[in-house]
Amino acid sequence: KDRFSSPVMVTATMQGYLEKISHHPNAVKIVKELQSKFIFTEESLQTLPPGADRAKAAQKMLDGLLRSNGKEKIPQDAQNTNKKGCSFCCNIQVMVSEDEGALLYGEAKKLGVIDVERLTEQAAWGVSDYPKNYSSGKSRCVFLGEDGACRIYEDRPLACRSYMVVSPAENCNPATP
């Protein structure tokens, strides 16, 4: 039986966020509830055939959970501060499920131009290779535009959707890792 692997990725990504907001017990509780809800509700995704449509369903589900459970309950200094142009995180390794890979392949075909050579090189790297290649620009996501905006924002992977930053966006200057 096909197993949808995104809950593992989302849970791992949110774990980093939990460490950043550990001084806010109420915020930690809310994020842990979000993790549990995502893992519980993802079972409904098992009924969908593998591929891009299942990836889109998972994205919609996660976005809904984040919208309905977060902002009004989490203290201001523990809220996600990601915004357009804040692209430091777009230089770290991101795990994608096979379903998301199918979706991203379709998006790459629509865009027509991505750096396939760099994508192939990145696919062969281990986690420790990303920091070493940051200053050269080789670790930059192939879907990140020159303006610092995600060219596939609506279809970005679950890991990107669940990567939450609580520091001011100005601290995410890609020129200073």
VENNOR-V956981 format. One record per residue. N is the residue number from 1. RES is the residue in one letter. BURIAL is b if it has 16 or more other C-alpha atoms within 10 Angstrom, else e. D_FIRST is the distance of its C-alpha to the first C-alpha in Angstrom with 1 decimal. Layout:
n = (N | N)
res = (RES | RES)
burial = (BURIAL | BURIAL)
d_first = (D_FIRST | D_FIRST)
This chain:
n = (1 | 2 | 3 | 4 | 5 | 6 | 7 | 8 | 9 | 10 | 11 | 12 | 13 | 14 | 15 | 16 | 17 | 18 | 19 | 20 | 21 | 22 | 23 | 24 | 25 | 26 | 27 | 28 | 29 | 30 | 31 | 32 | 33 | 34 | 35 | 36 | 37 | 38 | 39 | 40 | 41 | 42 | 43 | 44 | 45 | 46 | 47 | 48 | 49 | 50 | 51 | 52 | 53 | 54 | 55 | 56 | 57 | 58 | 59 | 60 | 61 | 62 | 63 | 64 | 65 | 66 | 67 | 68 | 69 | 70 | 71 | 72 | 73 | 74 | 75 | 76 | 77 | 78 | 79 | 80 | 81 | 82 | 83 | 84 | 85 | 86 | 87 | 88 | 89 | 90 | 91 | 92 | 93 | 94 | 95 | 96 | 97 | 98 | 99 | 100 | 101 | 102 | 103 | 104 | 105 | 106 | 107 | 108 | 109 | 110 | 111 | 112 | 113 | 114 | 115 | 116 | 117 | 118 | 119 | 120 | 121 | 122 | 123 | 124 | 125 | 126 | 127 | 128 | 129 | 130 | 131 | 132 | 133 | 134 | 135 | 136 | 137 | 138 | 139 | 140 | 141 | 142 | 143 | 144 | 145 | 146 | 147 | 148 | 149 | 150 | 151 | 152 | 153 | 154 | 155 | 156 | 157 | 158 | 159 | 160 | 161 | 162 | 163 | 164 | 165 | 166 | 167 | 168 | 169 | 170 | 171 | 172 | 173 | 174 | 175 | 176 | 177)
res = (K | D | R | F | S | S | P | V | M | V | T | A | T | M | Q | G | Y | L | E | K | I | S | H | H | P | N | A | V | K | I | V | K | E | L | Q | S | K | F | I | F | T | E | E | S | L | Q | T | L | P | P | G | A | D | R | A | K | A | A | Q | K | M | L | D | G | L | L | R | S | N | G | K | E | K | I | P | Q | D | A | Q | N | T | N | K | K | G | C | S | F | C | C | N | I | Q | V | M | V | S | E | D | E | G | A | L | L | Y | G | E | A | K | K | L | G | V | I | D | V | E | R | L | T | E | Q | A | A | W | G | V | S | D | Y | P | K | N | Y | S | S | G | K | S | R | C | V | F | L | G | E | D | G | A | C | R | I | Y | E | D | R | P | L | A | C | R | S | Y | M | V | V | S | P | A | E | N | C | N | P | A | T | P)
burial = (e | e | e | b | e | b | b | e | b | b | b | e | b | b | b | e | b | b | e | b | b | e | e | e | e | e | b | b | e | b | b | b | e | b | b | e | e | b | e | e | e | b | e | e | b | e | e | e | e | b | e | b | e | b | b | b | e | b | b | e | b | b | e | e | b | b | e | e | e | b | e | e | e | b | e | e | e | b | b | b | e | b | e | e | b | b | b | b | b | b | b | b | b | b | b | b | b | b | b | b | b | b | b | b | e | e | b | b | e | e | e | e | e | e | e | e | e | e | b | e | e | b | e | e | e | e | e | e | e | b | e | e | e | b | e | e | e | b | b | b | b | b | b | b | e | e | e | b | b | b | b | e | e | e | b | b | b | b | b | b | b | b | b | b | b | e | e | e | b | e | e | b | e | b | e | e | e)
d_first = (0.0 | 3.8 | 6.3 | 9.7 | 12.3 | 15.5 | 16.6 | 17.3 | 19.4 | 21.2 | 22.0 | 23.3 | 25.4 | 26.8 | 27.8 | 30.5 | 31.8 | 32.1 | 34.2 | 36.5 | 37.1 | 37.4 | 41.0 | 39.9 | 38.5 | 37.9 | 36.0 | 33.8 | 33.0 | 32.1 | 29.8 | 28.0 | 27.6 | 26.1 | 23.6 | 22.6 | 22.5 | 20.3 | 17.7 | 18.1 | 18.0 | 15.1 | 12.8 | 14.2 | 12.8 | 9.1 | 10.7 | 12.0 | 11.0 | 10.6 | 14.2 | 17.7 | 17.7 | 15.0 | 17.0 | 20.1 | 18.8 | 18.1 | 21.6 | 23.2 | 21.8 | 23.0 | 26.3 | 27.0 | 26.5 | 28.8 | 31.3 | 31.5 | 31.7 | 33.5 | 36.8 | 39.1 | 38.1 | 37.9 | 41.4 | 42.6 | 42.7 | 39.0 | 37.7 | 35.8 | 38.4 | 36.4 | 38.2 | 38.8 | 40.3 | 39.1 | 36.9 | 37.2 | 33.5 | 32.7 | 33.7 | 31.1 | 27.7 | 24.9 | 21.2 | 19.0 | 15.3 | 14.1 | 14.5 | 18.0 | 18.8 | 18.4 | 20.6 | 23.1 | 23.3 | 24.4 | 26.9 | 28.3 | 29.0 | 30.8 | 32.8 | 33.8 | 35.0 | 33.2 | 34.1 | 31.5 | 33.4 | 33.2 | 29.5 | 28.9 | 31.2 | 29.5 | 26.0 | 27.5 | 29.1 | 28.3 | 29.0 | 32.6 | 33.4 | 33.3 | 36.5 | 38.3 | 37.7 | 38.4 | 42.1 | 41.7 | 39.5 | 36.7 | 34.2 | 34.8 | 31.7 | 31.9 | 31.5 | 34.4 | 37.6 | 41.0 | 41.9 | 39.4 | 37.2 | 33.5 | 33.4 | 29.8 | 30.5 | 28.8 | 25.5 | 25.9 | 22.8 | 21.9 | 23.5 | 26.7 | 26.6 | 26.4 | 28.9 | 31.9 | 35.4 | 38.3 | 41.1 | 43.3 | 41.9 | 45.1 | 44.0 | 41.1 | 43.4 | 41.5 | 44.8 | 44.8 | 41.6)
